[in-house]
């Protein structure tokens, strides 16, 4: 066990609730035009509402916020079900035969795929993010227990220290055997929203990479908005490394990295999940494990591949925080430990800083060939 005042805790607590906002990158808003993968490289699908009925479309263009393509008449409207039934050959034939064209605003697209409410996420899977978080024993895994939603509005809570994380998500077309990586997967963007206050209050400060507290801090309703496109690469291993993830807040870029910079690739994530299948965490007083079924990842369970550096949590805790925490404890605050006093002091200072997301902020994720996720942070009514 590391002592409380170890460099690891000092740095990690600072990283989780630092009061300095990252200002890296340009201040220009992300464009509303997204490159679409060549058909020879991937299928790009989306779901639209046509006369009150969800339909699957093959997307050929995403320009100035408008998405166009052909309606896959006769295909299931869910891309997982459609790929299960038709595969590449059947979908290619259907696309070639389709004549009904469709155009819609990207903001009007439906949820691109139906998913469960239990997902597997990799923490500190990008080296620079691990460095800014000063987590030395990562990457690590945790369960994100939330139903994904379409991008839109997220109603804010004053109790939160709300942070963003752009991530690439993977989902299989059948239950995934941890020992046999699937040949094909679906890809989409997601925002791993996080309440840093809840996370810090529930993590293990002596072992942040244990994953304790991450489910609690990352599973509030609305904390997993996903993108507008569902992409099926023909060759996953060559397609995924070149995906460049970006995130901006109010037009100012905060995160940018290629997926190839991740420590664990898809195959290694499966191997690490297999090694952690028996790990148990506490989630709101209830034991929780990685969502596995007899050694497989259930169908429609997403894998979140980690986030780049640039999240709000970074910086250092000044010595005054520790001094104030110890003084509060010595002056009769014995109902909580010194560790808890430090945590609450950091939370209090972070709230006062105004550095974290708040009503009025707009968070935009974008990646070429994968589309966009746009979330407005709104005040409660």
VMD Tcl script that draws the C-alpha trace (Angstrom):
set ca {
  {0.00 0.00 0.00}
  {1.33 3.43 -0.96}
  {1.23 6.09 1.78}
  {-1.41 8.79 1.43}
  {1.07 11.60 0.75}
  {2.82 9.61 -1.98}
  {3.63 11.28 -5.33}
  {1.10 8.99 -7.01}
  {-1.81 10.20 -4.91}
  {-0.60 13.78 -4.98}
  {-0.45 13.80 -8.75}
  {-3.53 11.70 -9.37}
  {-5.78 13.74 -7.13}
  {-4.50 16.86 -8.84}
  {-5.13 15.35 -12.23}
  {-8.64 14.24 -11.40}
  {-9.72 17.60 -10.07}
  {-7.16 20.11 -11.23}
  {-8.27 23.70 -11.51}
  {-6.42 24.52 -14.70}
  {-8.32 24.19 -17.98}
  {-6.38 22.85 -20.94}
  {-6.01 25.48 -23.63}
  {-4.11 23.41 -26.16}
  {-5.11 23.61 -29.80}
  {-6.83 26.20 -31.92}
  {-9.86 28.26 -31.04}
  {-11.76 27.50 -34.25}
  {-14.98 25.50 -34.24}
  {-14.91 22.00 -35.69}
  {-16.25 21.95 -39.26}
  {-19.63 20.41 -40.04}
  {-18.16 18.43 -42.93}
  {-16.88 14.90 -42.32}
  {-14.91 12.70 -44.69}
  {-16.74 9.45 -45.46}
  {-14.73 6.24 -45.84}
  {-14.33 4.91 -49.36}
  {-16.71 1.98 -49.94}
  {-13.68 -0.22 -50.59}
  {-12.51 0.49 -47.03}
  {-15.70 0.45 -44.99}
  {-19.48 0.57 -44.95}
  {-20.82 3.80 -43.47}
  {-24.36 3.46 -42.14}
  {-26.86 5.66 -40.35}
  {-30.48 5.48 -39.24}
  {-33.16 7.96 -40.26}
  {-36.87 8.39 -39.71}
  {-38.85 8.18 -42.94}
  {-42.60 8.66 -42.62}
  {-42.44 7.62 -38.98}
  {-40.43 4.45 -39.62}
  {-36.71 3.98 -38.85}
  {-34.68 3.13 -41.95}
  {-31.06 2.19 -42.53}
  {-29.12 4.27 -45.05}
  {-25.72 3.89 -46.63}
  {-24.02 7.26 -46.24}
  {-22.06 8.68 -49.16}
  {-21.74 12.33 -48.15}
  {-21.57 14.44 -44.98}
  {-21.23 18.11 -45.95}
  {-22.23 21.32 -44.19}
  {-24.18 19.37 -41.60}
  {-26.23 17.43 -44.18}
  {-25.94 13.66 -44.60}
  {-26.97 11.97 -47.84}
  {-27.02 8.44 -49.17}
  {-29.32 5.66 -50.32}
  {-32.09 3.99 -48.36}
  {-31.45 0.26 -47.87}
  {-35.00 -0.81 -48.62}
  {-35.77 -4.22 -47.19}
  {-32.80 -4.27 -44.82}
  {-33.29 -4.35 -41.04}
  {-33.00 -0.80 -39.68}
  {-30.42 -1.87 -37.06}
  {-26.89 -2.18 -38.51}
  {-25.91 -5.12 -36.29}
  {-28.99 -7.07 -37.34}
  {-28.46 -6.07 -40.97}
  {-24.82 -7.21 -40.98}
  {-25.74 -10.47 -39.24}
  {-28.31 -11.18 -41.96}
  {-26.51 -9.90 -45.04}
  {-22.79 -9.48 -44.37}
  {-20.63 -7.37 -46.64}
  {-21.70 -9.19 -49.79}
  {-25.41 -8.77 -49.17}
  {-25.15 -5.15 -48.05}
  {-22.91 -4.26 -51.01}
  {-25.48 -5.77 -53.38}
  {-28.33 -3.92 -51.68}
  {-26.45 -0.61 -51.85}
  {-25.71 -1.12 -55.55}
  {-29.37 -1.86 -56.28}
  {-30.82 0.96 -54.18}
  {-32.25 3.94 -56.04}
  {-34.09 5.77 -53.25}
  {-31.81 8.60 -52.22}
  {-32.19 10.42 -48.94}
  {-30.80 13.58 -47.39}
  {-31.18 14.76 -43.81}
  {-29.55 17.08 -41.35}
  {-27.03 15.17 -39.27}
  {-28.77 16.45 -36.15}
  {-31.93 14.59 -37.23}
  {-30.28 11.17 -37.51}
  {-31.43 8.53 -35.04}
  {-29.35 6.46 -32.64}
  {-27.09 4.57 -35.05}
  {-27.34 1.24 -33.20}
  {-29.14 -0.37 -30.27}
  {-26.84 -1.12 -27.33}
  {-27.02 -2.50 -23.79}
  {-26.55 -0.48 -20.59}
  {-23.29 -2.17 -19.53}
  {-20.01 -1.44 -21.32}
  {-16.27 -2.01 -20.84}
  {-13.92 0.97 -20.81}
  {-10.15 1.33 -20.75}
  {-8.70 3.97 -18.43}
  {-5.42 5.82 -19.15}
  {-4.99 3.90 -22.41}
  {-3.21 6.84 -24.06}
  {0.30 7.49 -22.65}
  {-0.01 11.29 -22.51}
  {-3.32 11.02 -20.68}
  {-1.74 8.58 -18.22}
  {1.12 11.04 -17.74}
  {-1.16 14.01 -17.04}
  {-3.12 11.82 -14.62}
  {0.13 10.47 -13.11}
  {-1.29 6.94 -13.08}
  {1.73 4.67 -13.22}
  {0.06 1.26 -13.15}
  {-2.34 1.61 -16.08}
  {-3.99 1.09 -18.37}
  {-6.87 -0.43 -16.44}
  {-10.48 -1.43 -17.02}
  {-13.84 -0.55 -15.52}
  {-17.53 -0.97 -16.25}
  {-19.53 1.98 -17.58}
  {-23.10 1.26 -16.49}
  {-25.25 3.61 -18.54}
  {-27.61 3.44 -21.50}
  {-26.05 5.23 -24.49}
  {-27.98 8.13 -25.97}
  {-27.93 10.12 -29.17}
  {-26.03 13.36 -28.92}
  {-28.12 16.36 -27.94}
  {-28.57 17.98 -24.54}
  {-27.18 16.91 -21.17}
  {-28.99 18.38 -18.18}
  {-26.44 19.67 -15.71}
  {-26.28 19.00 -11.96}
  {-24.64 21.44 -9.54}
  {-23.23 18.41 -7.70}
  {-21.04 17.49 -10.68}
  {-17.54 18.37 -11.75}
  {-18.36 17.56 -15.36}
  {-15.55 16.51 -17.68}
  {-15.34 15.20 -21.26}
  {-13.52 12.28 -22.92}
  {-13.62 11.52 -26.63}
  {-13.34 7.79 -27.30}
  {-13.55 5.27 -30.11}
  {-16.09 2.54 -29.40}
  {-16.08 -1.01 -30.74}
  {-19.03 -3.41 -30.84}
  {-19.20 -6.97 -32.15}
  {-21.76 -8.57 -34.45}
  {-22.06 -11.50 -32.10}
  {-20.92 -12.27 -28.57}
  {-17.13 -11.78 -28.56}
  {-14.97 -14.71 -27.45}
  {-12.11 -13.15 -25.48}
  {-9.69 -15.68 -26.92}
  {-10.81 -15.28 -30.55}
  {-10.91 -11.64 -31.70}
  {-13.69 -11.13 -34.26}
  {-12.76 -10.41 -37.85}
  {-15.26 -7.59 -38.10}
  {-16.59 -5.00 -35.64}
  {-18.70 -1.87 -35.80}
  {-17.18 1.49 -34.85}
  {-18.68 4.73 -33.57}
  {-17.68 7.77 -31.53}
  {-18.72 8.29 -27.93}
  {-18.20 10.83 -25.16}
  {-17.27 9.23 -21.84}
  {-18.68 12.06 -19.70}
  {-17.41 11.96 -16.13}
  {-18.35 13.49 -12.80}
  {-14.89 13.94 -11.28}
  {-16.33 14.73 -7.85}
  {-18.13 11.39 -7.60}
  {-15.14 9.58 -9.06}
  {-12.69 11.02 -6.55}
  {-14.98 10.38 -3.60}
  {-15.25 6.68 -4.51}
  {-11.84 5.77 -5.93}
  {-9.09 4.03 -4.03}
  {-6.56 6.87 -3.50}
  {-3.80 4.34 -2.83}
  {-4.48 2.43 -6.06}
  {-6.27 4.55 -8.70}
  {-5.64 1.92 -11.38}
  {-7.78 -0.57 -9.45}
  {-10.77 0.96 -11.24}
  {-12.68 1.59 -8.02}
  {-14.97 4.60 -8.29}
  {-14.88 4.87 -12.07}
  {-18.25 3.22 -12.61}
  {-19.78 5.59 -10.06}
  {-18.23 8.68 -11.62}
  {-19.04 7.74 -15.22}
  {-22.52 6.24 -15.19}
  {-25.03 9.05 -14.64}
  {-27.89 9.15 -17.18}
  {-26.75 10.85 -20.36}
  {-23.05 10.21 -19.71}
  {-22.52 8.23 -22.94}
  {-23.77 10.14 -25.99}
  {-22.71 8.43 -29.20}
  {-22.13 9.60 -32.74}
  {-24.34 9.71 -35.79}
  {-22.57 7.14 -37.98}
  {-21.96 3.39 -37.64}
  {-18.90 2.26 -39.58}
  {-17.94 -1.30 -40.48}
  {-14.34 -1.47 -41.72}
  {-13.49 -4.25 -44.12}
  {-10.05 -4.58 -42.54}
  {-10.23 -3.54 -38.88}
  {-6.51 -3.83 -38.23}
  {-5.54 -1.38 -40.97}
  {-8.52 0.98 -40.52}
  {-8.57 1.62 -36.77}
  {-4.99 2.92 -36.17}
  {-5.50 5.85 -38.56}
  {-8.65 7.15 -36.85}
  {-7.93 10.62 -35.47}
  {-10.10 11.59 -32.51}
  {-10.81 15.26 -31.79}
  {-12.87 17.14 -29.21}
  {-13.63 20.83 -28.85}
  {-15.49 22.91 -26.27}
  {-17.19 26.04 -27.58}
  {-15.04 25.83 -30.71}
  {-11.74 25.48 -28.86}
  {-9.90 22.24 -29.49}
  {-9.10 20.29 -26.32}
  {-8.22 16.76 -27.47}
  {-6.62 15.28 -30.58}
  {-4.87 11.93 -31.10}
  {-4.72 8.93 -33.40}
  {-6.04 5.64 -32.11}
  {-2.68 4.06 -32.92}
  {-1.25 6.03 -29.99}
  {-3.23 3.89 -27.53}
  {-1.27 1.46 -25.37}
  {-3.74 -1.41 -25.80}
  {-5.12 -2.17 -29.24}
  {-8.35 -4.12 -29.67}
  {-6.72 -7.54 -29.32}
  {-4.85 -6.52 -26.17}
  {-8.04 -5.10 -24.68}
  {-9.67 -8.50 -25.06}
  {-6.67 -10.18 -23.42}
  {-6.78 -7.74 -20.51}
  {-10.53 -8.22 -20.09}
  {-9.92 -11.95 -19.86}
  {-7.38 -11.40 -17.07}
  {-9.83 -9.21 -15.12}
  {-13.00 -11.24 -15.49}
  {-13.16 -11.93 -11.73}
  {-12.46 -8.39 -10.49}
  {-15.26 -6.89 -8.40}
  {-15.91 -3.20 -7.67}
  {-18.48 -1.41 -5.59}
  {-21.11 0.54 -7.50}
  {-23.57 2.43 -5.30}
  {-23.35 -0.24 -2.63}
  {-23.69 -3.14 -5.06}
  {-20.89 -5.39 -6.37}
  {-20.25 -4.98 -10.08}
  {-17.94 -6.81 -12.48}
  {-17.07 -6.46 -16.14}
  {-20.19 -7.39 -18.15}
  {-19.24 -10.86 -19.33}
  {-21.31 -13.95 -20.04}
  {-19.43 -17.25 -19.71}
  {-16.20 -15.68 -20.86}
  {-17.71 -13.70 -23.73}
  {-18.62 -10.05 -24.21}
  {-22.39 -10.01 -24.78}
  {-23.81 -8.78 -28.05}
  {-24.38 -4.99 -28.14}
  {-21.86 -4.33 -25.36}
  {-19.47 -1.56 -26.38}
  {-15.73 -1.41 -25.71}
  {-14.45 2.13 -25.10}
  {-10.85 2.40 -26.28}
  {-9.57 5.18 -24.01}
  {-9.20 8.95 -24.30}
  {-6.28 11.18 -25.31}
  {-4.72 13.86 -23.16}
  {-6.42 17.22 -22.79}
  {-9.27 16.50 -20.40}
  {-10.01 19.16 -17.79}
  {-8.46 17.20 -14.95}
  {-4.83 18.24 -14.89}
  {-2.64 20.42 -12.70}
  {-1.16 20.15 -9.22}
  {-2.63 20.52 -5.76}
  {-0.94 23.25 -3.79}
  {0.43 22.55 -0.34}
  {-2.29 24.82 1.04}
  {-4.91 22.19 0.22}
  {-3.21 19.64 2.46}
  {-2.67 22.23 5.18}
  {-6.33 23.28 5.15}
  {-7.46 19.67 5.18}
  {-5.30 18.80 8.19}
  {-6.41 21.95 10.03}
  {-10.08 21.10 9.44}
  {-9.46 17.63 10.83}
  {-7.55 18.92 13.86}
  {-10.28 21.46 14.62}
  {-12.80 18.73 15.21}
  {-13.59 17.35 11.78}
  {-13.05 13.80 12.98}
  {-16.19 12.52 11.30}
  {-14.04 12.03 8.21}
  {-10.43 11.02 7.63}
  {-7.66 13.37 6.57}
  {-7.84 11.70 3.14}
  {-11.52 12.60 2.88}
  {-10.79 16.16 3.99}
  {-8.22 16.50 1.20}
  {-10.70 15.16 -1.34}
  {-13.47 17.51 -0.22}
  {-11.09 20.47 -0.21}
  {-10.03 19.69 -3.77}
  {-13.67 19.33 -4.86}
  {-14.55 22.64 -3.24}
  {-11.65 24.43 -4.92}
  {-12.44 22.87 -8.30}
  {-16.06 24.01 -8.11}
  {-14.95 27.52 -7.23}
  {-12.52 27.60 -10.17}
  {-15.26 27.34 -12.81}
  {-12.94 25.18 -14.90}
  {-15.31 22.28 -15.47}
  {-18.19 22.05 -17.94}
  {-21.30 24.03 -17.10}
  {-24.58 25.11 -18.72}
  {-23.97 26.94 -21.97}
  {-20.97 24.85 -23.03}
  {-21.11 22.93 -26.31}
  {-18.92 19.83 -26.60}
  {-18.21 18.52 -30.12}
  {-16.43 15.26 -30.94}
  {-15.39 14.52 -34.50}
  {-13.35 11.99 -36.43}
  {-12.91 11.61 -40.15}
  {-14.95 8.63 -41.39}
  {-16.81 8.33 -38.05}
  {-18.96 11.46 -37.85}
  {-19.72 13.76 -34.93}
  {-21.14 13.90 -31.42}
  {-22.51 17.26 -30.30}
  {-23.73 17.84 -26.75}
  {-25.16 21.02 -25.27}
  {-24.81 21.32 -21.51}
  {-28.11 22.77 -20.29}
  {-29.36 24.00 -16.94}
  {-32.14 22.05 -15.20}
  {-35.62 23.50 -15.62}
}
mol new
graphics top color blue
foreach p $ca { graphics top sphere $p radius 0.5 }
foreach p [lrange $ca 0 end-1] q [lrange $ca 1 end] { graphics top cylinder $p $q radius 0.2 }
display resetview
